[in-house]
Amino acid sequence: MSDKIVLLVSPGEHGRFAIQEQTVSEPGEGQILIRHQAIGTNFLDVYHRKGIYPLPTNPAVIGAEAAGVVEAVGSGVWDFREGDRVAYAGPPVGAYASLRLIAAERVVKLPDSISKKTAASSLLKGMTAQMLLEKTYKVGAGDVVLVHAAAGGLGTILTRGAKARGAVVIGTVGSEEKAVLARAAGADHLLVGRDADLISEVKALTDGNGVDVAYDGIGGNTLLKSLHSVRPFGIAVTIGQAAGPIPPVAVENLRPGKFLAHPSIMAWCADVDRYRETATAALRDIEAGIVAQVDSEYRLEEVAAAHARMETGRSSGSILLMP
């Protein structure tokens, strides 16, 4: 079986991918060569594919996380050797391939207790949850948290992570089938269906106060509803736009003293020390069972179908590409 690489020819819909044979050079100084065994997909990949988050060059190779085995080690690398089980997540993108040359400092070793599929499905999401639950707003015992898409990959990890910190979780899901998964992740209350009256139901569940923090990866008109579901001096966090672009938010909607944040895990992890600290913390959580389930697996050359499923909103958990 030949090695393959997926090129995004230009921004656009699913058909903009081209599958090519892959050849790679030997790793240079400070690099390692990884043979991927599982590649994680994220909505970040969709934003890159569509050009919502523009890439510096075209054609480009997208993908921000994967797990596999070290195949070769460059000079000056002392922490890895051939055969090590490894994973990575974050910048720079380039995971949609059988093989990858990457700086050793961007890679972490996998404990034996974590499978490669689990790492590829949960590392970037786990790192994102660390950023959101610890840095954007430090969630603690008694806090009330609103998690949109609570049965999705990131939503499941946010729910489990918030519960591990002693918080009460209000989740939103699109169907009763997804409600089962969100409850299994620990959600205390669930709002089911796209027509749920978010603001009224959240206020009813919080004695009229609102939540301490709302995590919104839905976008569209949902963000304003999330903001109005937050208590005074609470925070609404926008982390995606799965339902479409976010309309401008007038500053008047921040009264009385609400906060709006738009953190980026890619920007957060651009700093190597911060990246390694966050990845290590995420691996600890993964070992403790704070993971996303795998929704489905696609061969690398089926990348267009994987993206199509991601965008339907019907998936629960993470979608993997298998080289």
N, C-alpha and C positions, 0 to 999 in steps of 0.2 A: 504494500500500500504506500503510495507516494505521499510526501508531506505537502500540505496545502496552506495557502494564505488567502484571507478574504480582503479584497480591496474595496473601499468605498470610492467609486469612480468620481462621483460628485454628489452634493447634497440632494436629497429627495426621498422618494418613497422606497418600498422594499426592493424594487428591481434595480436599484443603483449599485448593487453589489456585484463584484466579479470574482470568481474563484480561480486561482492560479496555482501552478506548481511552485513550491517554495524551496529555495536554497539559501543557506546561511553561511557566513564566514566563521572562523574560529573566534572565541571570545577575546576581546582586547583587555587591556589593563583595567582591573576593577570590575570586570563583567563576568557573568556566568551565562551559560546556554541552558535553557530549560526546555524539556519536552513536555508540553502540556498534556494532561490527562483529563482535565475538566476545565471549562471556561465559563465563567459567570456572565450573565447578561443583566443589565439594569436599564431603567428608563433613561439614565444618563446616555446610554448608547443610542437610544432613539433621538434624543436631543442633538447629539453629534451627527447622526445620520441625516436629520432634517435640516441641519444648519442653524438650529435655534441657539446652540452653543457652537459657534464657528470654530473649525480647525484651521491651523496655520497653512496647511498644504492640502492639495488634492492631486491625485488620489491619496487616500489615507487608510491606515489600518486602525480601527476603533477597538474598544473593549478595555475595561479597566480592572479586571481581576481574573485570576486563573490559579490553578494548582497543578503540580506535576513533579517531575524528577530532574535533578541536575544532570545534564549530559556532559558538560565540559566546564572547566574553570579557567579563567584568565589569570595573568600574572598579578601579583599583589592581593589576591583574594585568599584569606586564611580561614574564614569562617565556614566555608562550604567545600564539599568534595563531591566527586561523581557518585550518583546514587542517592544523595540526600533528598528527602521528601520536603517540598517547599511550596510556598504560596506567596502571592503578592496582591495588592489592591491599591488603587489610586493612580496618580500621574507618574510617568507619561502613559497615554493610551497606546494600545498596540497588541492586545491580547488575542485577537481573532486570527490565530495561526496555529499550526502544529508545533512550531518551535519559536522560541524568542530569545534573543540576546538582550540582556537587561543588566543595569548596574546592580551589583551585589547588595548595595546598601538599601535597595528598594524591595528586598526579598526577605522573608522570614521563614525559619524552619517550622515544619508542622510536627506537633506532638503526635506520637503513635496513636493516641486516642481520637484524633480527628481525621476522618476520611478526606480524600481529595475532593470528592463531590460536595461534602459538607463545607469544606473550606471555600470552594469556588462559589457556592451558593450563598454564603453567609459572611465572608470576611469584610467586603466593602460595606455591606449593610450594617454589620456589627460595628465597624469603625464609625459609620455615620451615626448610629445610635449612641455611641460613646460621646461624640461631639454634641449631639442634641440633648442628651440626658445629663451630661456633666458640665458642659461648657456654655452652650447657648442658654440653658436654664438648668440649674442644678436641682434635679428632681429628688425629693426626699419623702420620708414617711408622712402620710396625711395629705400630700399634694393630690390635686385632682387634675388628670391629664386627659386631653381629647386626642385620639389617634384616628385619623382618617384612613380608610382602606386597611382596617385592622387585620384582615385575613391575608394581605399581601406579604411579600418577602420582608420589606422593611417594617411594615405595620406589625407583623408578628413579633419581630425582634424588639421593636419599641415597646410593645405591650408587655412582653416577658421581662424586658429590662426595667420598665417602670414598676411592675409588680415586685420585682426583686428588690427594689429600693423602697418599698412600702407604700406606693402610690395607689390611688383609686383610678381605674382606667375606664373612660367612656369611649367606645369604639364605634365607628361607622362601617357598614358593609353593604354590598349591593344586593344580597340575596340571603335567604334562610340557610342555603347550603354553606355560604361563607360564614354565616353567623356561628355555625357549629365549630368551624376552625378557629374563629376569634375567641370563642368561649374556652376552647381547649388551650389557647395561649394565655388565658387568664383574665380576659376582659370582664369587668364587673357589670357593665351596662352596655347594651348595644342598640344602636339606631339602625334599623334595617330598611333598605330601599332608598332610591335616589330622591323620592318625594317626601322623605321625612322632614319635619319642621325642626331643623337643627337648633336654631336659637331657642325656641320655646321649650324643646325637650331637654336641652342642656340646662337651661335655667330651672326647670322643674326638678331635675336630678341634683341640683346644687343649691336648693333653697333660695333661688333667685340670684345667687352670687356670680355664677360663671366659673369656668375652669381656670386653674393657675397657668396652664400652658396648653396651646393647641398646635399640633403638628399636622400641617396641611400639604400633602403632595398632590392634591386634586387640581388646584388652580381654577381657572375659569372664574365663575361667580362665587365659588365656594369660599374663597379666601375672605371675602368681606363678611360672610356669615360666620366663619371661624373667628374673625376679629370681634364680632359682636357677641360671641359666646364666651369670651375671655373676661374675667373679673377686672375691675379697676386695678391698674398697676400689674396686671398679668401680661403675658406675651403670646402673640400669634407668630408661628414660625412657618414660612413658606419654603417648601423643599422640593417643589416640582409643579408641573402643569399638565398632568395626564389628561385632563378634560379640556385643555386648550389654554391659550394665552390669558394672563391675568390682567384685567382692566386696571387702569390707574386707581389708586386708593387715595382719596382726598384726606388731607391732614385732619379734617374735622372728625373723621372716623376714629381717630386715636383718643378722643376725649372719652371719659375723664382719666387721662393718664395711662393709656394702654400703649404697649410697645409692639413693634413689628420688626421681625428679623428675617434675613434671607441668607443663611450661611451656606457655604460651599465646601463639601468634603474634599474636593480636588484642591481648592485653595488652602484649606486647613492642612492637608498632607503634603503640600509642596515643600515645606520644611522637613528635612530628613529626620531630625531628632523627634519632632512632634509626630511625624508619621510612624516611627518605630514605637514610640510610647503608646500611640493609639492602637496600632496593630496588635501589640502585646496584650493590651487590655481587652481587645475584642477576642483574641484567642482564649483568654481566661474565661470570658463569658461563654464562648462556644463550647469549651470543655464542660462548663456548668449546665449546658443544655439550652442556652439562649441562642437558638438557631432558627433559620427559615427552612420550611420543608421544600423539597424539590417538587415542583409542579409537573415538569415534563423535561425530556431530553431530546435534542435534535443533533444530527450529524453536522459537522462544521459546514458542509456544503448546503445544508438546509437552513442557513442563517436567515434567509428572507421569511421563511415560514415561522421561525422562532420569533422574529420581530413582529410578524402579523399577529401571532397569538398574544404577545405582550401587550399590543395595542388594543386588543378586543376588550380588555378589562375582565375577561372570564378566568384568567389564570389565578391560582391561589398559591403563593409561594414563589420560588425562583425557577427560572428556565435556564437549563444548561446547554452549552454546545460541547459536543464530544468529538475531539479530533480523530 
